[in-house]
Amino acid sequence: MNLELFDFYLKAPLYAKIEVNPENFEDFIYMLQVPTKFNGYNPLRKTATTYVTQELYPGKYENGNLDYFLGSGGIYKTSIKCLRYDTVFTFFGKYIPTTEPDDDGDHFNVEKTGTFIKIGQDVPLMEFESWKVKNYRSVLSKEKQKELIRAIGLASHGVGIGSFVYLRRIFEDLIEEAHLLAKTSDDWNEEDYLRLRMADKINSLKDYLPDFLVRNKAIYSILSKGIHELSEQICLTYFDTILLGIERILEAKLELIKKKKRDEDAEKKIAELNSKLK
């Protein structure tokens, strides 16, 4: 994953990894040390807010020393503070420096290289993420809203494959919704449709689906591969990316609904005006 503060604190599931290397090392140090503001959601106050990362105190490093922490690894503790209500949330990470053996068999650190893992937080990830589900009430049934919350909750507890199962069910439901609309068309061939693979089904339904979904139909194959072939850790690593894709599809559906409503309102007003001027 990248080093965006919002992603690490409020979106990354437990055990998400940041691979630190010379290219992003300075960004990594900046994230550890510099108090920075970013936008998010306060699950206790149930409102959008701005957070600031708390100043890093020496005692939060093992032995109180940054160089020691980077050289030997250890546990990192930090917190973010809600600037609207002073709510504080705490997070934990673990840094493991990369080592390589020398000719004598001793190991030495590879400069500016290691792995940073998110290992804990005092409020579950789903508390920061589930509020967004309310925005999708007009495009998701109550059951699918619950499934989206379950997916987020499972990922926040380190269950990657299970979270993929729920995301795939949501994806399949979006396809089936378009399928039911397409079946009402006079030239629809149901038998041909049922013989198609998912990618081809999506292509056949492109007039009934958001363009983003059609262009990114690979989401389904990724989810299926995650369920049947990938490990828990790999699913967790890529959960955030797939969730982002699902959210973008839902947002596109919302935009279509809003556009339709705007068109209907404009047409109604034009018709009323035309009637008055006759």
MARPA-58936 format. One record per atom (N, C-alpha, C): x, y negated, z negated. Coordinates in steps of 0.2 Angstrom, whole numbers, plus 5000, padded with zeros to 4 digits. Layout:
XYZ ...
This chain:
500450065000 500050005000 500449945000 500149885001 500549825002 500649794995 500949734994 501049704988 500549644986 499949644989 499549594988 499249604981 499249544977 499049554970 498349584969 497849554973 497149574973 497149654974 497449674979 497449744980 497749784974 498249764972 498549804966 498149804960 497849754958 497549744952 496749774952 496449744958 495749754958 495449804963 495949834968 495749874973 496049944973 496649944971 497050004971 496850054966 496750114968 496550164963 497150184959 496950224953 497550244949 497950294953 498650294952 499150324955 499250304962 499050254964 499250224971 499950204970 500350204976 501050194976 501250144980 501750104978 502050054982 502750074983 502950084989 503650104991 504050044991 504450034986 504849974986 505549984991 505649934995 506249944999 506549875000 507149865003 507449795003 507049745007 506549765011 506149725015 505649685010 505349725006 504849695001 505049694994 505749694993 505949694986 505849634982 505949574986 505849504983 505149494981 504649524986 503949514984 503749554978 504049614977 503949654972 504149624965 504749594965 505049554959 504549494958 504349464963 503849404962 503249424959 502949484961 502349514958 502449524951 503049554949 503149574942 503249514937 503549454940 503749404936 503349334936 503149324942 502849254943 502049254941 501849214937 501149204936 500749174942 500249214945 500049194951 499249194951 498949154954 498149154954 497949194960 497349224959 497049254965 496249264963 495849274968 495149274967 494949354966 494349364962 494149424961 493449424958 493249474954 492649484951 492749504944 492349474939 492349484932 491749534931 491949594929 491349644928 491049634922 491349604917 491049594910 490549534911 490749484915 490249424916 489849434922 489949484926 489649494932 489549434937 490149404938 490249344942 490949344946 490949314951 491549294955 491949244950 492649254951 493049214947 493749204950 494149164947 494849164948 495249194943 495749234944 496249264939 496949234940 497249234934 497949224934 498349274931 498949304934 499249354930 499649324924 499649354919 499949334913 500749334913 501049284910 501749274910 502049334907 502549364911 502849424909 503349414903 503249444897 503649444891 504249494892 504849484889 505349524890 505149594887 504749594881 504649654878 504149704882 503949684888 503549724892 503949764897 504649754897 505049794900 505349844895 505549904897 505949944892 506649914891 506749904884 507349874882 507349794883 506749774886 506649704887 507149674892 507349714897 507749684902 507549704909 507449654913 507249674920 507749714924 508449704923 508949744927 508949814924 508849824918 508749894915 508149924918 507649894918 506949924921 507049944928 507349904932 507449914939 507949974940 508449974936 509050024936 508850094934 508450094928 508250154925 507550174926 507150134928 506450144928 506050134922 505450144922 505050134915 504350114916 504050094911 503350074911 503250004911 502849974915 502749904916 502049894913 501949844909 501249824907 501149744908 500549734911 500449664912 499649654911 499449594912 498749584912 498549524916 497949514917 497649464921 497149424917 497049364918 496649324914 496049284918 495449294917 494949264920 494949184918 495049144923 495049074921 494349044919 493849074921 493149044919 492949064912 493149124910 492849144903 493449174899 494049164901 494649194897 494649264895 494249304899 494249374899 494949404901 495249454897 495949474899 495849554900 496149574906 496149644908 496849664908 497049724906 497749754906 497849804911 498449804913 498649854918 499349884917 499449954919 500049984918 500350014924 500950004925 501350034931 501950064929 502150114933 502850154932 503250144938 503850124936 504350114942 504850174941 504950204947 505450254948 505950234953 506650214951 507150204956 507350264960 507450244967 507650304971 508450314970 508550384969 509250394968 509550444974 510150444975 510450494980 511150524976 511250584978 511950614975 512550584979 513050584975 513750564978 514150634980 514750624982 515150684983 515250724977 515250694971 515350734965 514750764962 514150754965 513550784963 513250734958 513550674956 513150624952 512650584956 512150564953 511650524956 511750454955 511650414960 511650344960 511050304963 510850244960 510250214963 510450184970 509850194974 509950164981 509650094979 510050044981 509949974980 509249944982 508849914978 508249884980 507749934983 507749994980 507350044983 507050094977 506350104977 506050144972 505350154974 504950174969 504250184969 503950154963 503350114964 503050084959 502350114959 502150144954 501450184953 501050154948 500350134950 499850114946 499650174941 499750164935 499650224930 499050214925 498850154925 498250144920 497950074920 497350064918 497050004917 496450014912 496349954908 495849964903 495149964905 494949934911 494349934914 494349974920 493950024921 493950064927 493850024934 494250054939 494150014945 493450004948 493050054947 492350044949 491949984946 492149964940 491849904937 492049844941 492649844944 492849784948 492549794955 492349854958 492249864965 491449874966 491149904961 490449924962 489949864963 490149804960 489649744961 489549734969 490049754973 489949734980 489349784983 489249834980 488649884983 488049844983 487949804978 487249764978 487149724985 487749704988 487649664994 487449705000 487449774999 487249815005 486549845004 486149824999 485549854998 485049855004 485149805009 484749805014 484949855020 485549875019 485749925024 485949995022 485850005015 486050065012 485450085008 485150145008 484650175004 484950174996 484450184992 484650184985 485150244984 484950294987 485450354986 486150344989 486150314994 486850304997 487150244993 486850204990 487150154986 487550194980 487150234977 487450274972 488050314974 487950344980 488550384983 489150344984 489050274986 489650234987 489950214980 489550204975 489750194968 490150254966 489850314967 490250374965 490950384969 490950364975 491550374979 492150324975 491950264974 492350214970 492550244964 492050274960 492250294953 492650354953 492550404958 493050464958 493750434960 493850394965 494450374967 494850334961 494450294957 494750264951 494950314946 494650374946 494950424941 495350474944 495650464950 496150504953 495850564957 495250564959 494950614963 494850594970 495350604974 495350584981 494950624986 494950684986 494550724990 493850714989 493650714983 492850704981 492650634984 493050584983 492850524985 492750514993 493150554996 493150565004 492450595006 492250645002 491650685003 491050635003 491050584998 490450534998 490550485003 491150465005 491150415010 490950445017 491150515018 490950545024 490150545025 489850565019 489150565019 488750505021 489050445018 488850385020 488950365027 489550385030 489650375037 489150415041 489050475039 488550525043 487850495043 487650465037 487050435037 486950375041 487450335042 487450275047 487350305054 487650355056 487550385062 486850415063 486650445058 485950475059 485450425059 485550365056 485050315056 484950285064 485550285067 485550265074 485250315078 485450375077 485150435081 484350435081 484050415075 483350415074 483050365079 483450305079 483150245083 483250265091 483850305092 483950315099 483450375102 483150415097 482650465099 482050435102 481850375100 481250345102 481350315109 481950315112 481950295119 481750355124 481450335129 481150375134 481650415138 482250395139 482750435142 483250475138 483050475132 483450515127 483450585128 484050625128 484050695128 484350725122 483850745118 484050775111 484450835111 484350875116 484750945116 485450925118 485550875123 486250865125 486650825119 486250785115 486550755109 486750805104 486350855102 486550895097 487150945099 487350945105 487850985107 488550945107 488450885106 489050835106 489450845099 490150825100 490550815094 490450745091 490650735085 490450675082 490650615086 491350615088 491550555092 491150545098 490950595102 490450585107 489750565106 489550585100 488850565097 488950495096 489450465093 489550395092 489550355099 489850385104 489850345110 489150345113 488850395112 488150405115 487650355111 487850335105 487450295101 487650225101 488150205105 488450135105 488050075105 487450085108 486950035109 486550025102 486650065098 486250065091 486750055085 487350055086 487850055081 488249985081 488549965076 488949905076 489649925080 489849875084 490449885088 491049905084 491049875078 491649895074 491649975072 491050005071 491050075070 491250115076 490950095082 491150125088 491850125090 492150065089 492950055090 493350095085 493050115079 493450145074 493150205072 492850245077 492550305075 493050365072 493650345073 494150395070 494150395062 493750355059 493650355052 493350425050 492850445054 492550515053 493050565053 493450565058 493950625058 494450615053 494650555050 495150555045 494750575038 494150565037 493750585032 493750665032 493550695037 493550765038 494150795037 494750765039 495350795038 495550795031 495350735028 495550725020 495150785016 494550795018 494150845014 494450915015 494650935021 494851005023 495551015023 496050965023 496750975024 497150935020 497050875018 497450835014 497450845007 497950825003 497950834996 497650774992 497550784986 497150734982 497550664982 498250674982 498650614982 498650574988 498650604994 498650575000 497950545001 497350574999 496750545000 496650484996 496950484990 496950424985 497350364989 497950384992 498350334995 497950295000 497550335004 497250305010 496450285008 496250295002 495550285000 495350215002 495850164999 495750095000 495650075007 496050105012 495950085019 495250115022 495050175020 494450205023 493850165020 493950145013 493350105010 493250045014 493850005015 493849945019 493449955026 493550015029 493250025035 492550035034 492350065029 491550075028 491250015026 491549975022 491349905020 491249865026 491749865031 491649825037 491149845041 490949905042 490349935045 489749905042 489649915036 489049885032 489049815033 489549775033 489549705034 489349685041 489549725046 489349715053 488549725053 488349775050 487549785050 487149735047 487449705041 487149645038 487149585043 487649575046 487749525051 487149525057 487049595059 486549605064 485849585061 485749605055 485049595052 484949515051 485549485049 485449405048 485349375055 485749395060 485649365067 484949375069 484649435068 483949455070 483449405067 483649395060 483149355056 483249275059 483849255060 483949185063 483549185070 483649235074 483349235081 482549225080 482349265075 481549265074 481349205072 481649175067 481449105064 481549055070 482049055074 482149005079 481549015084 481449075086 480849085091 480249065089 480049075082 479449055079 479348985079 479848945078 479848875077 479748845085 480148875089 480048855096 479348865099 479048925097 478348935099 477848885096 477948875090 477548825086 477548755090 478248735091 478248675094 477948665101 478048725105 477848725112 477048725112 476748755107 476048755106 475748685104 476148645100 475948585098 475948535104 476448545108 476548495114 476148515120 475748565120 475348585126 474748535126 
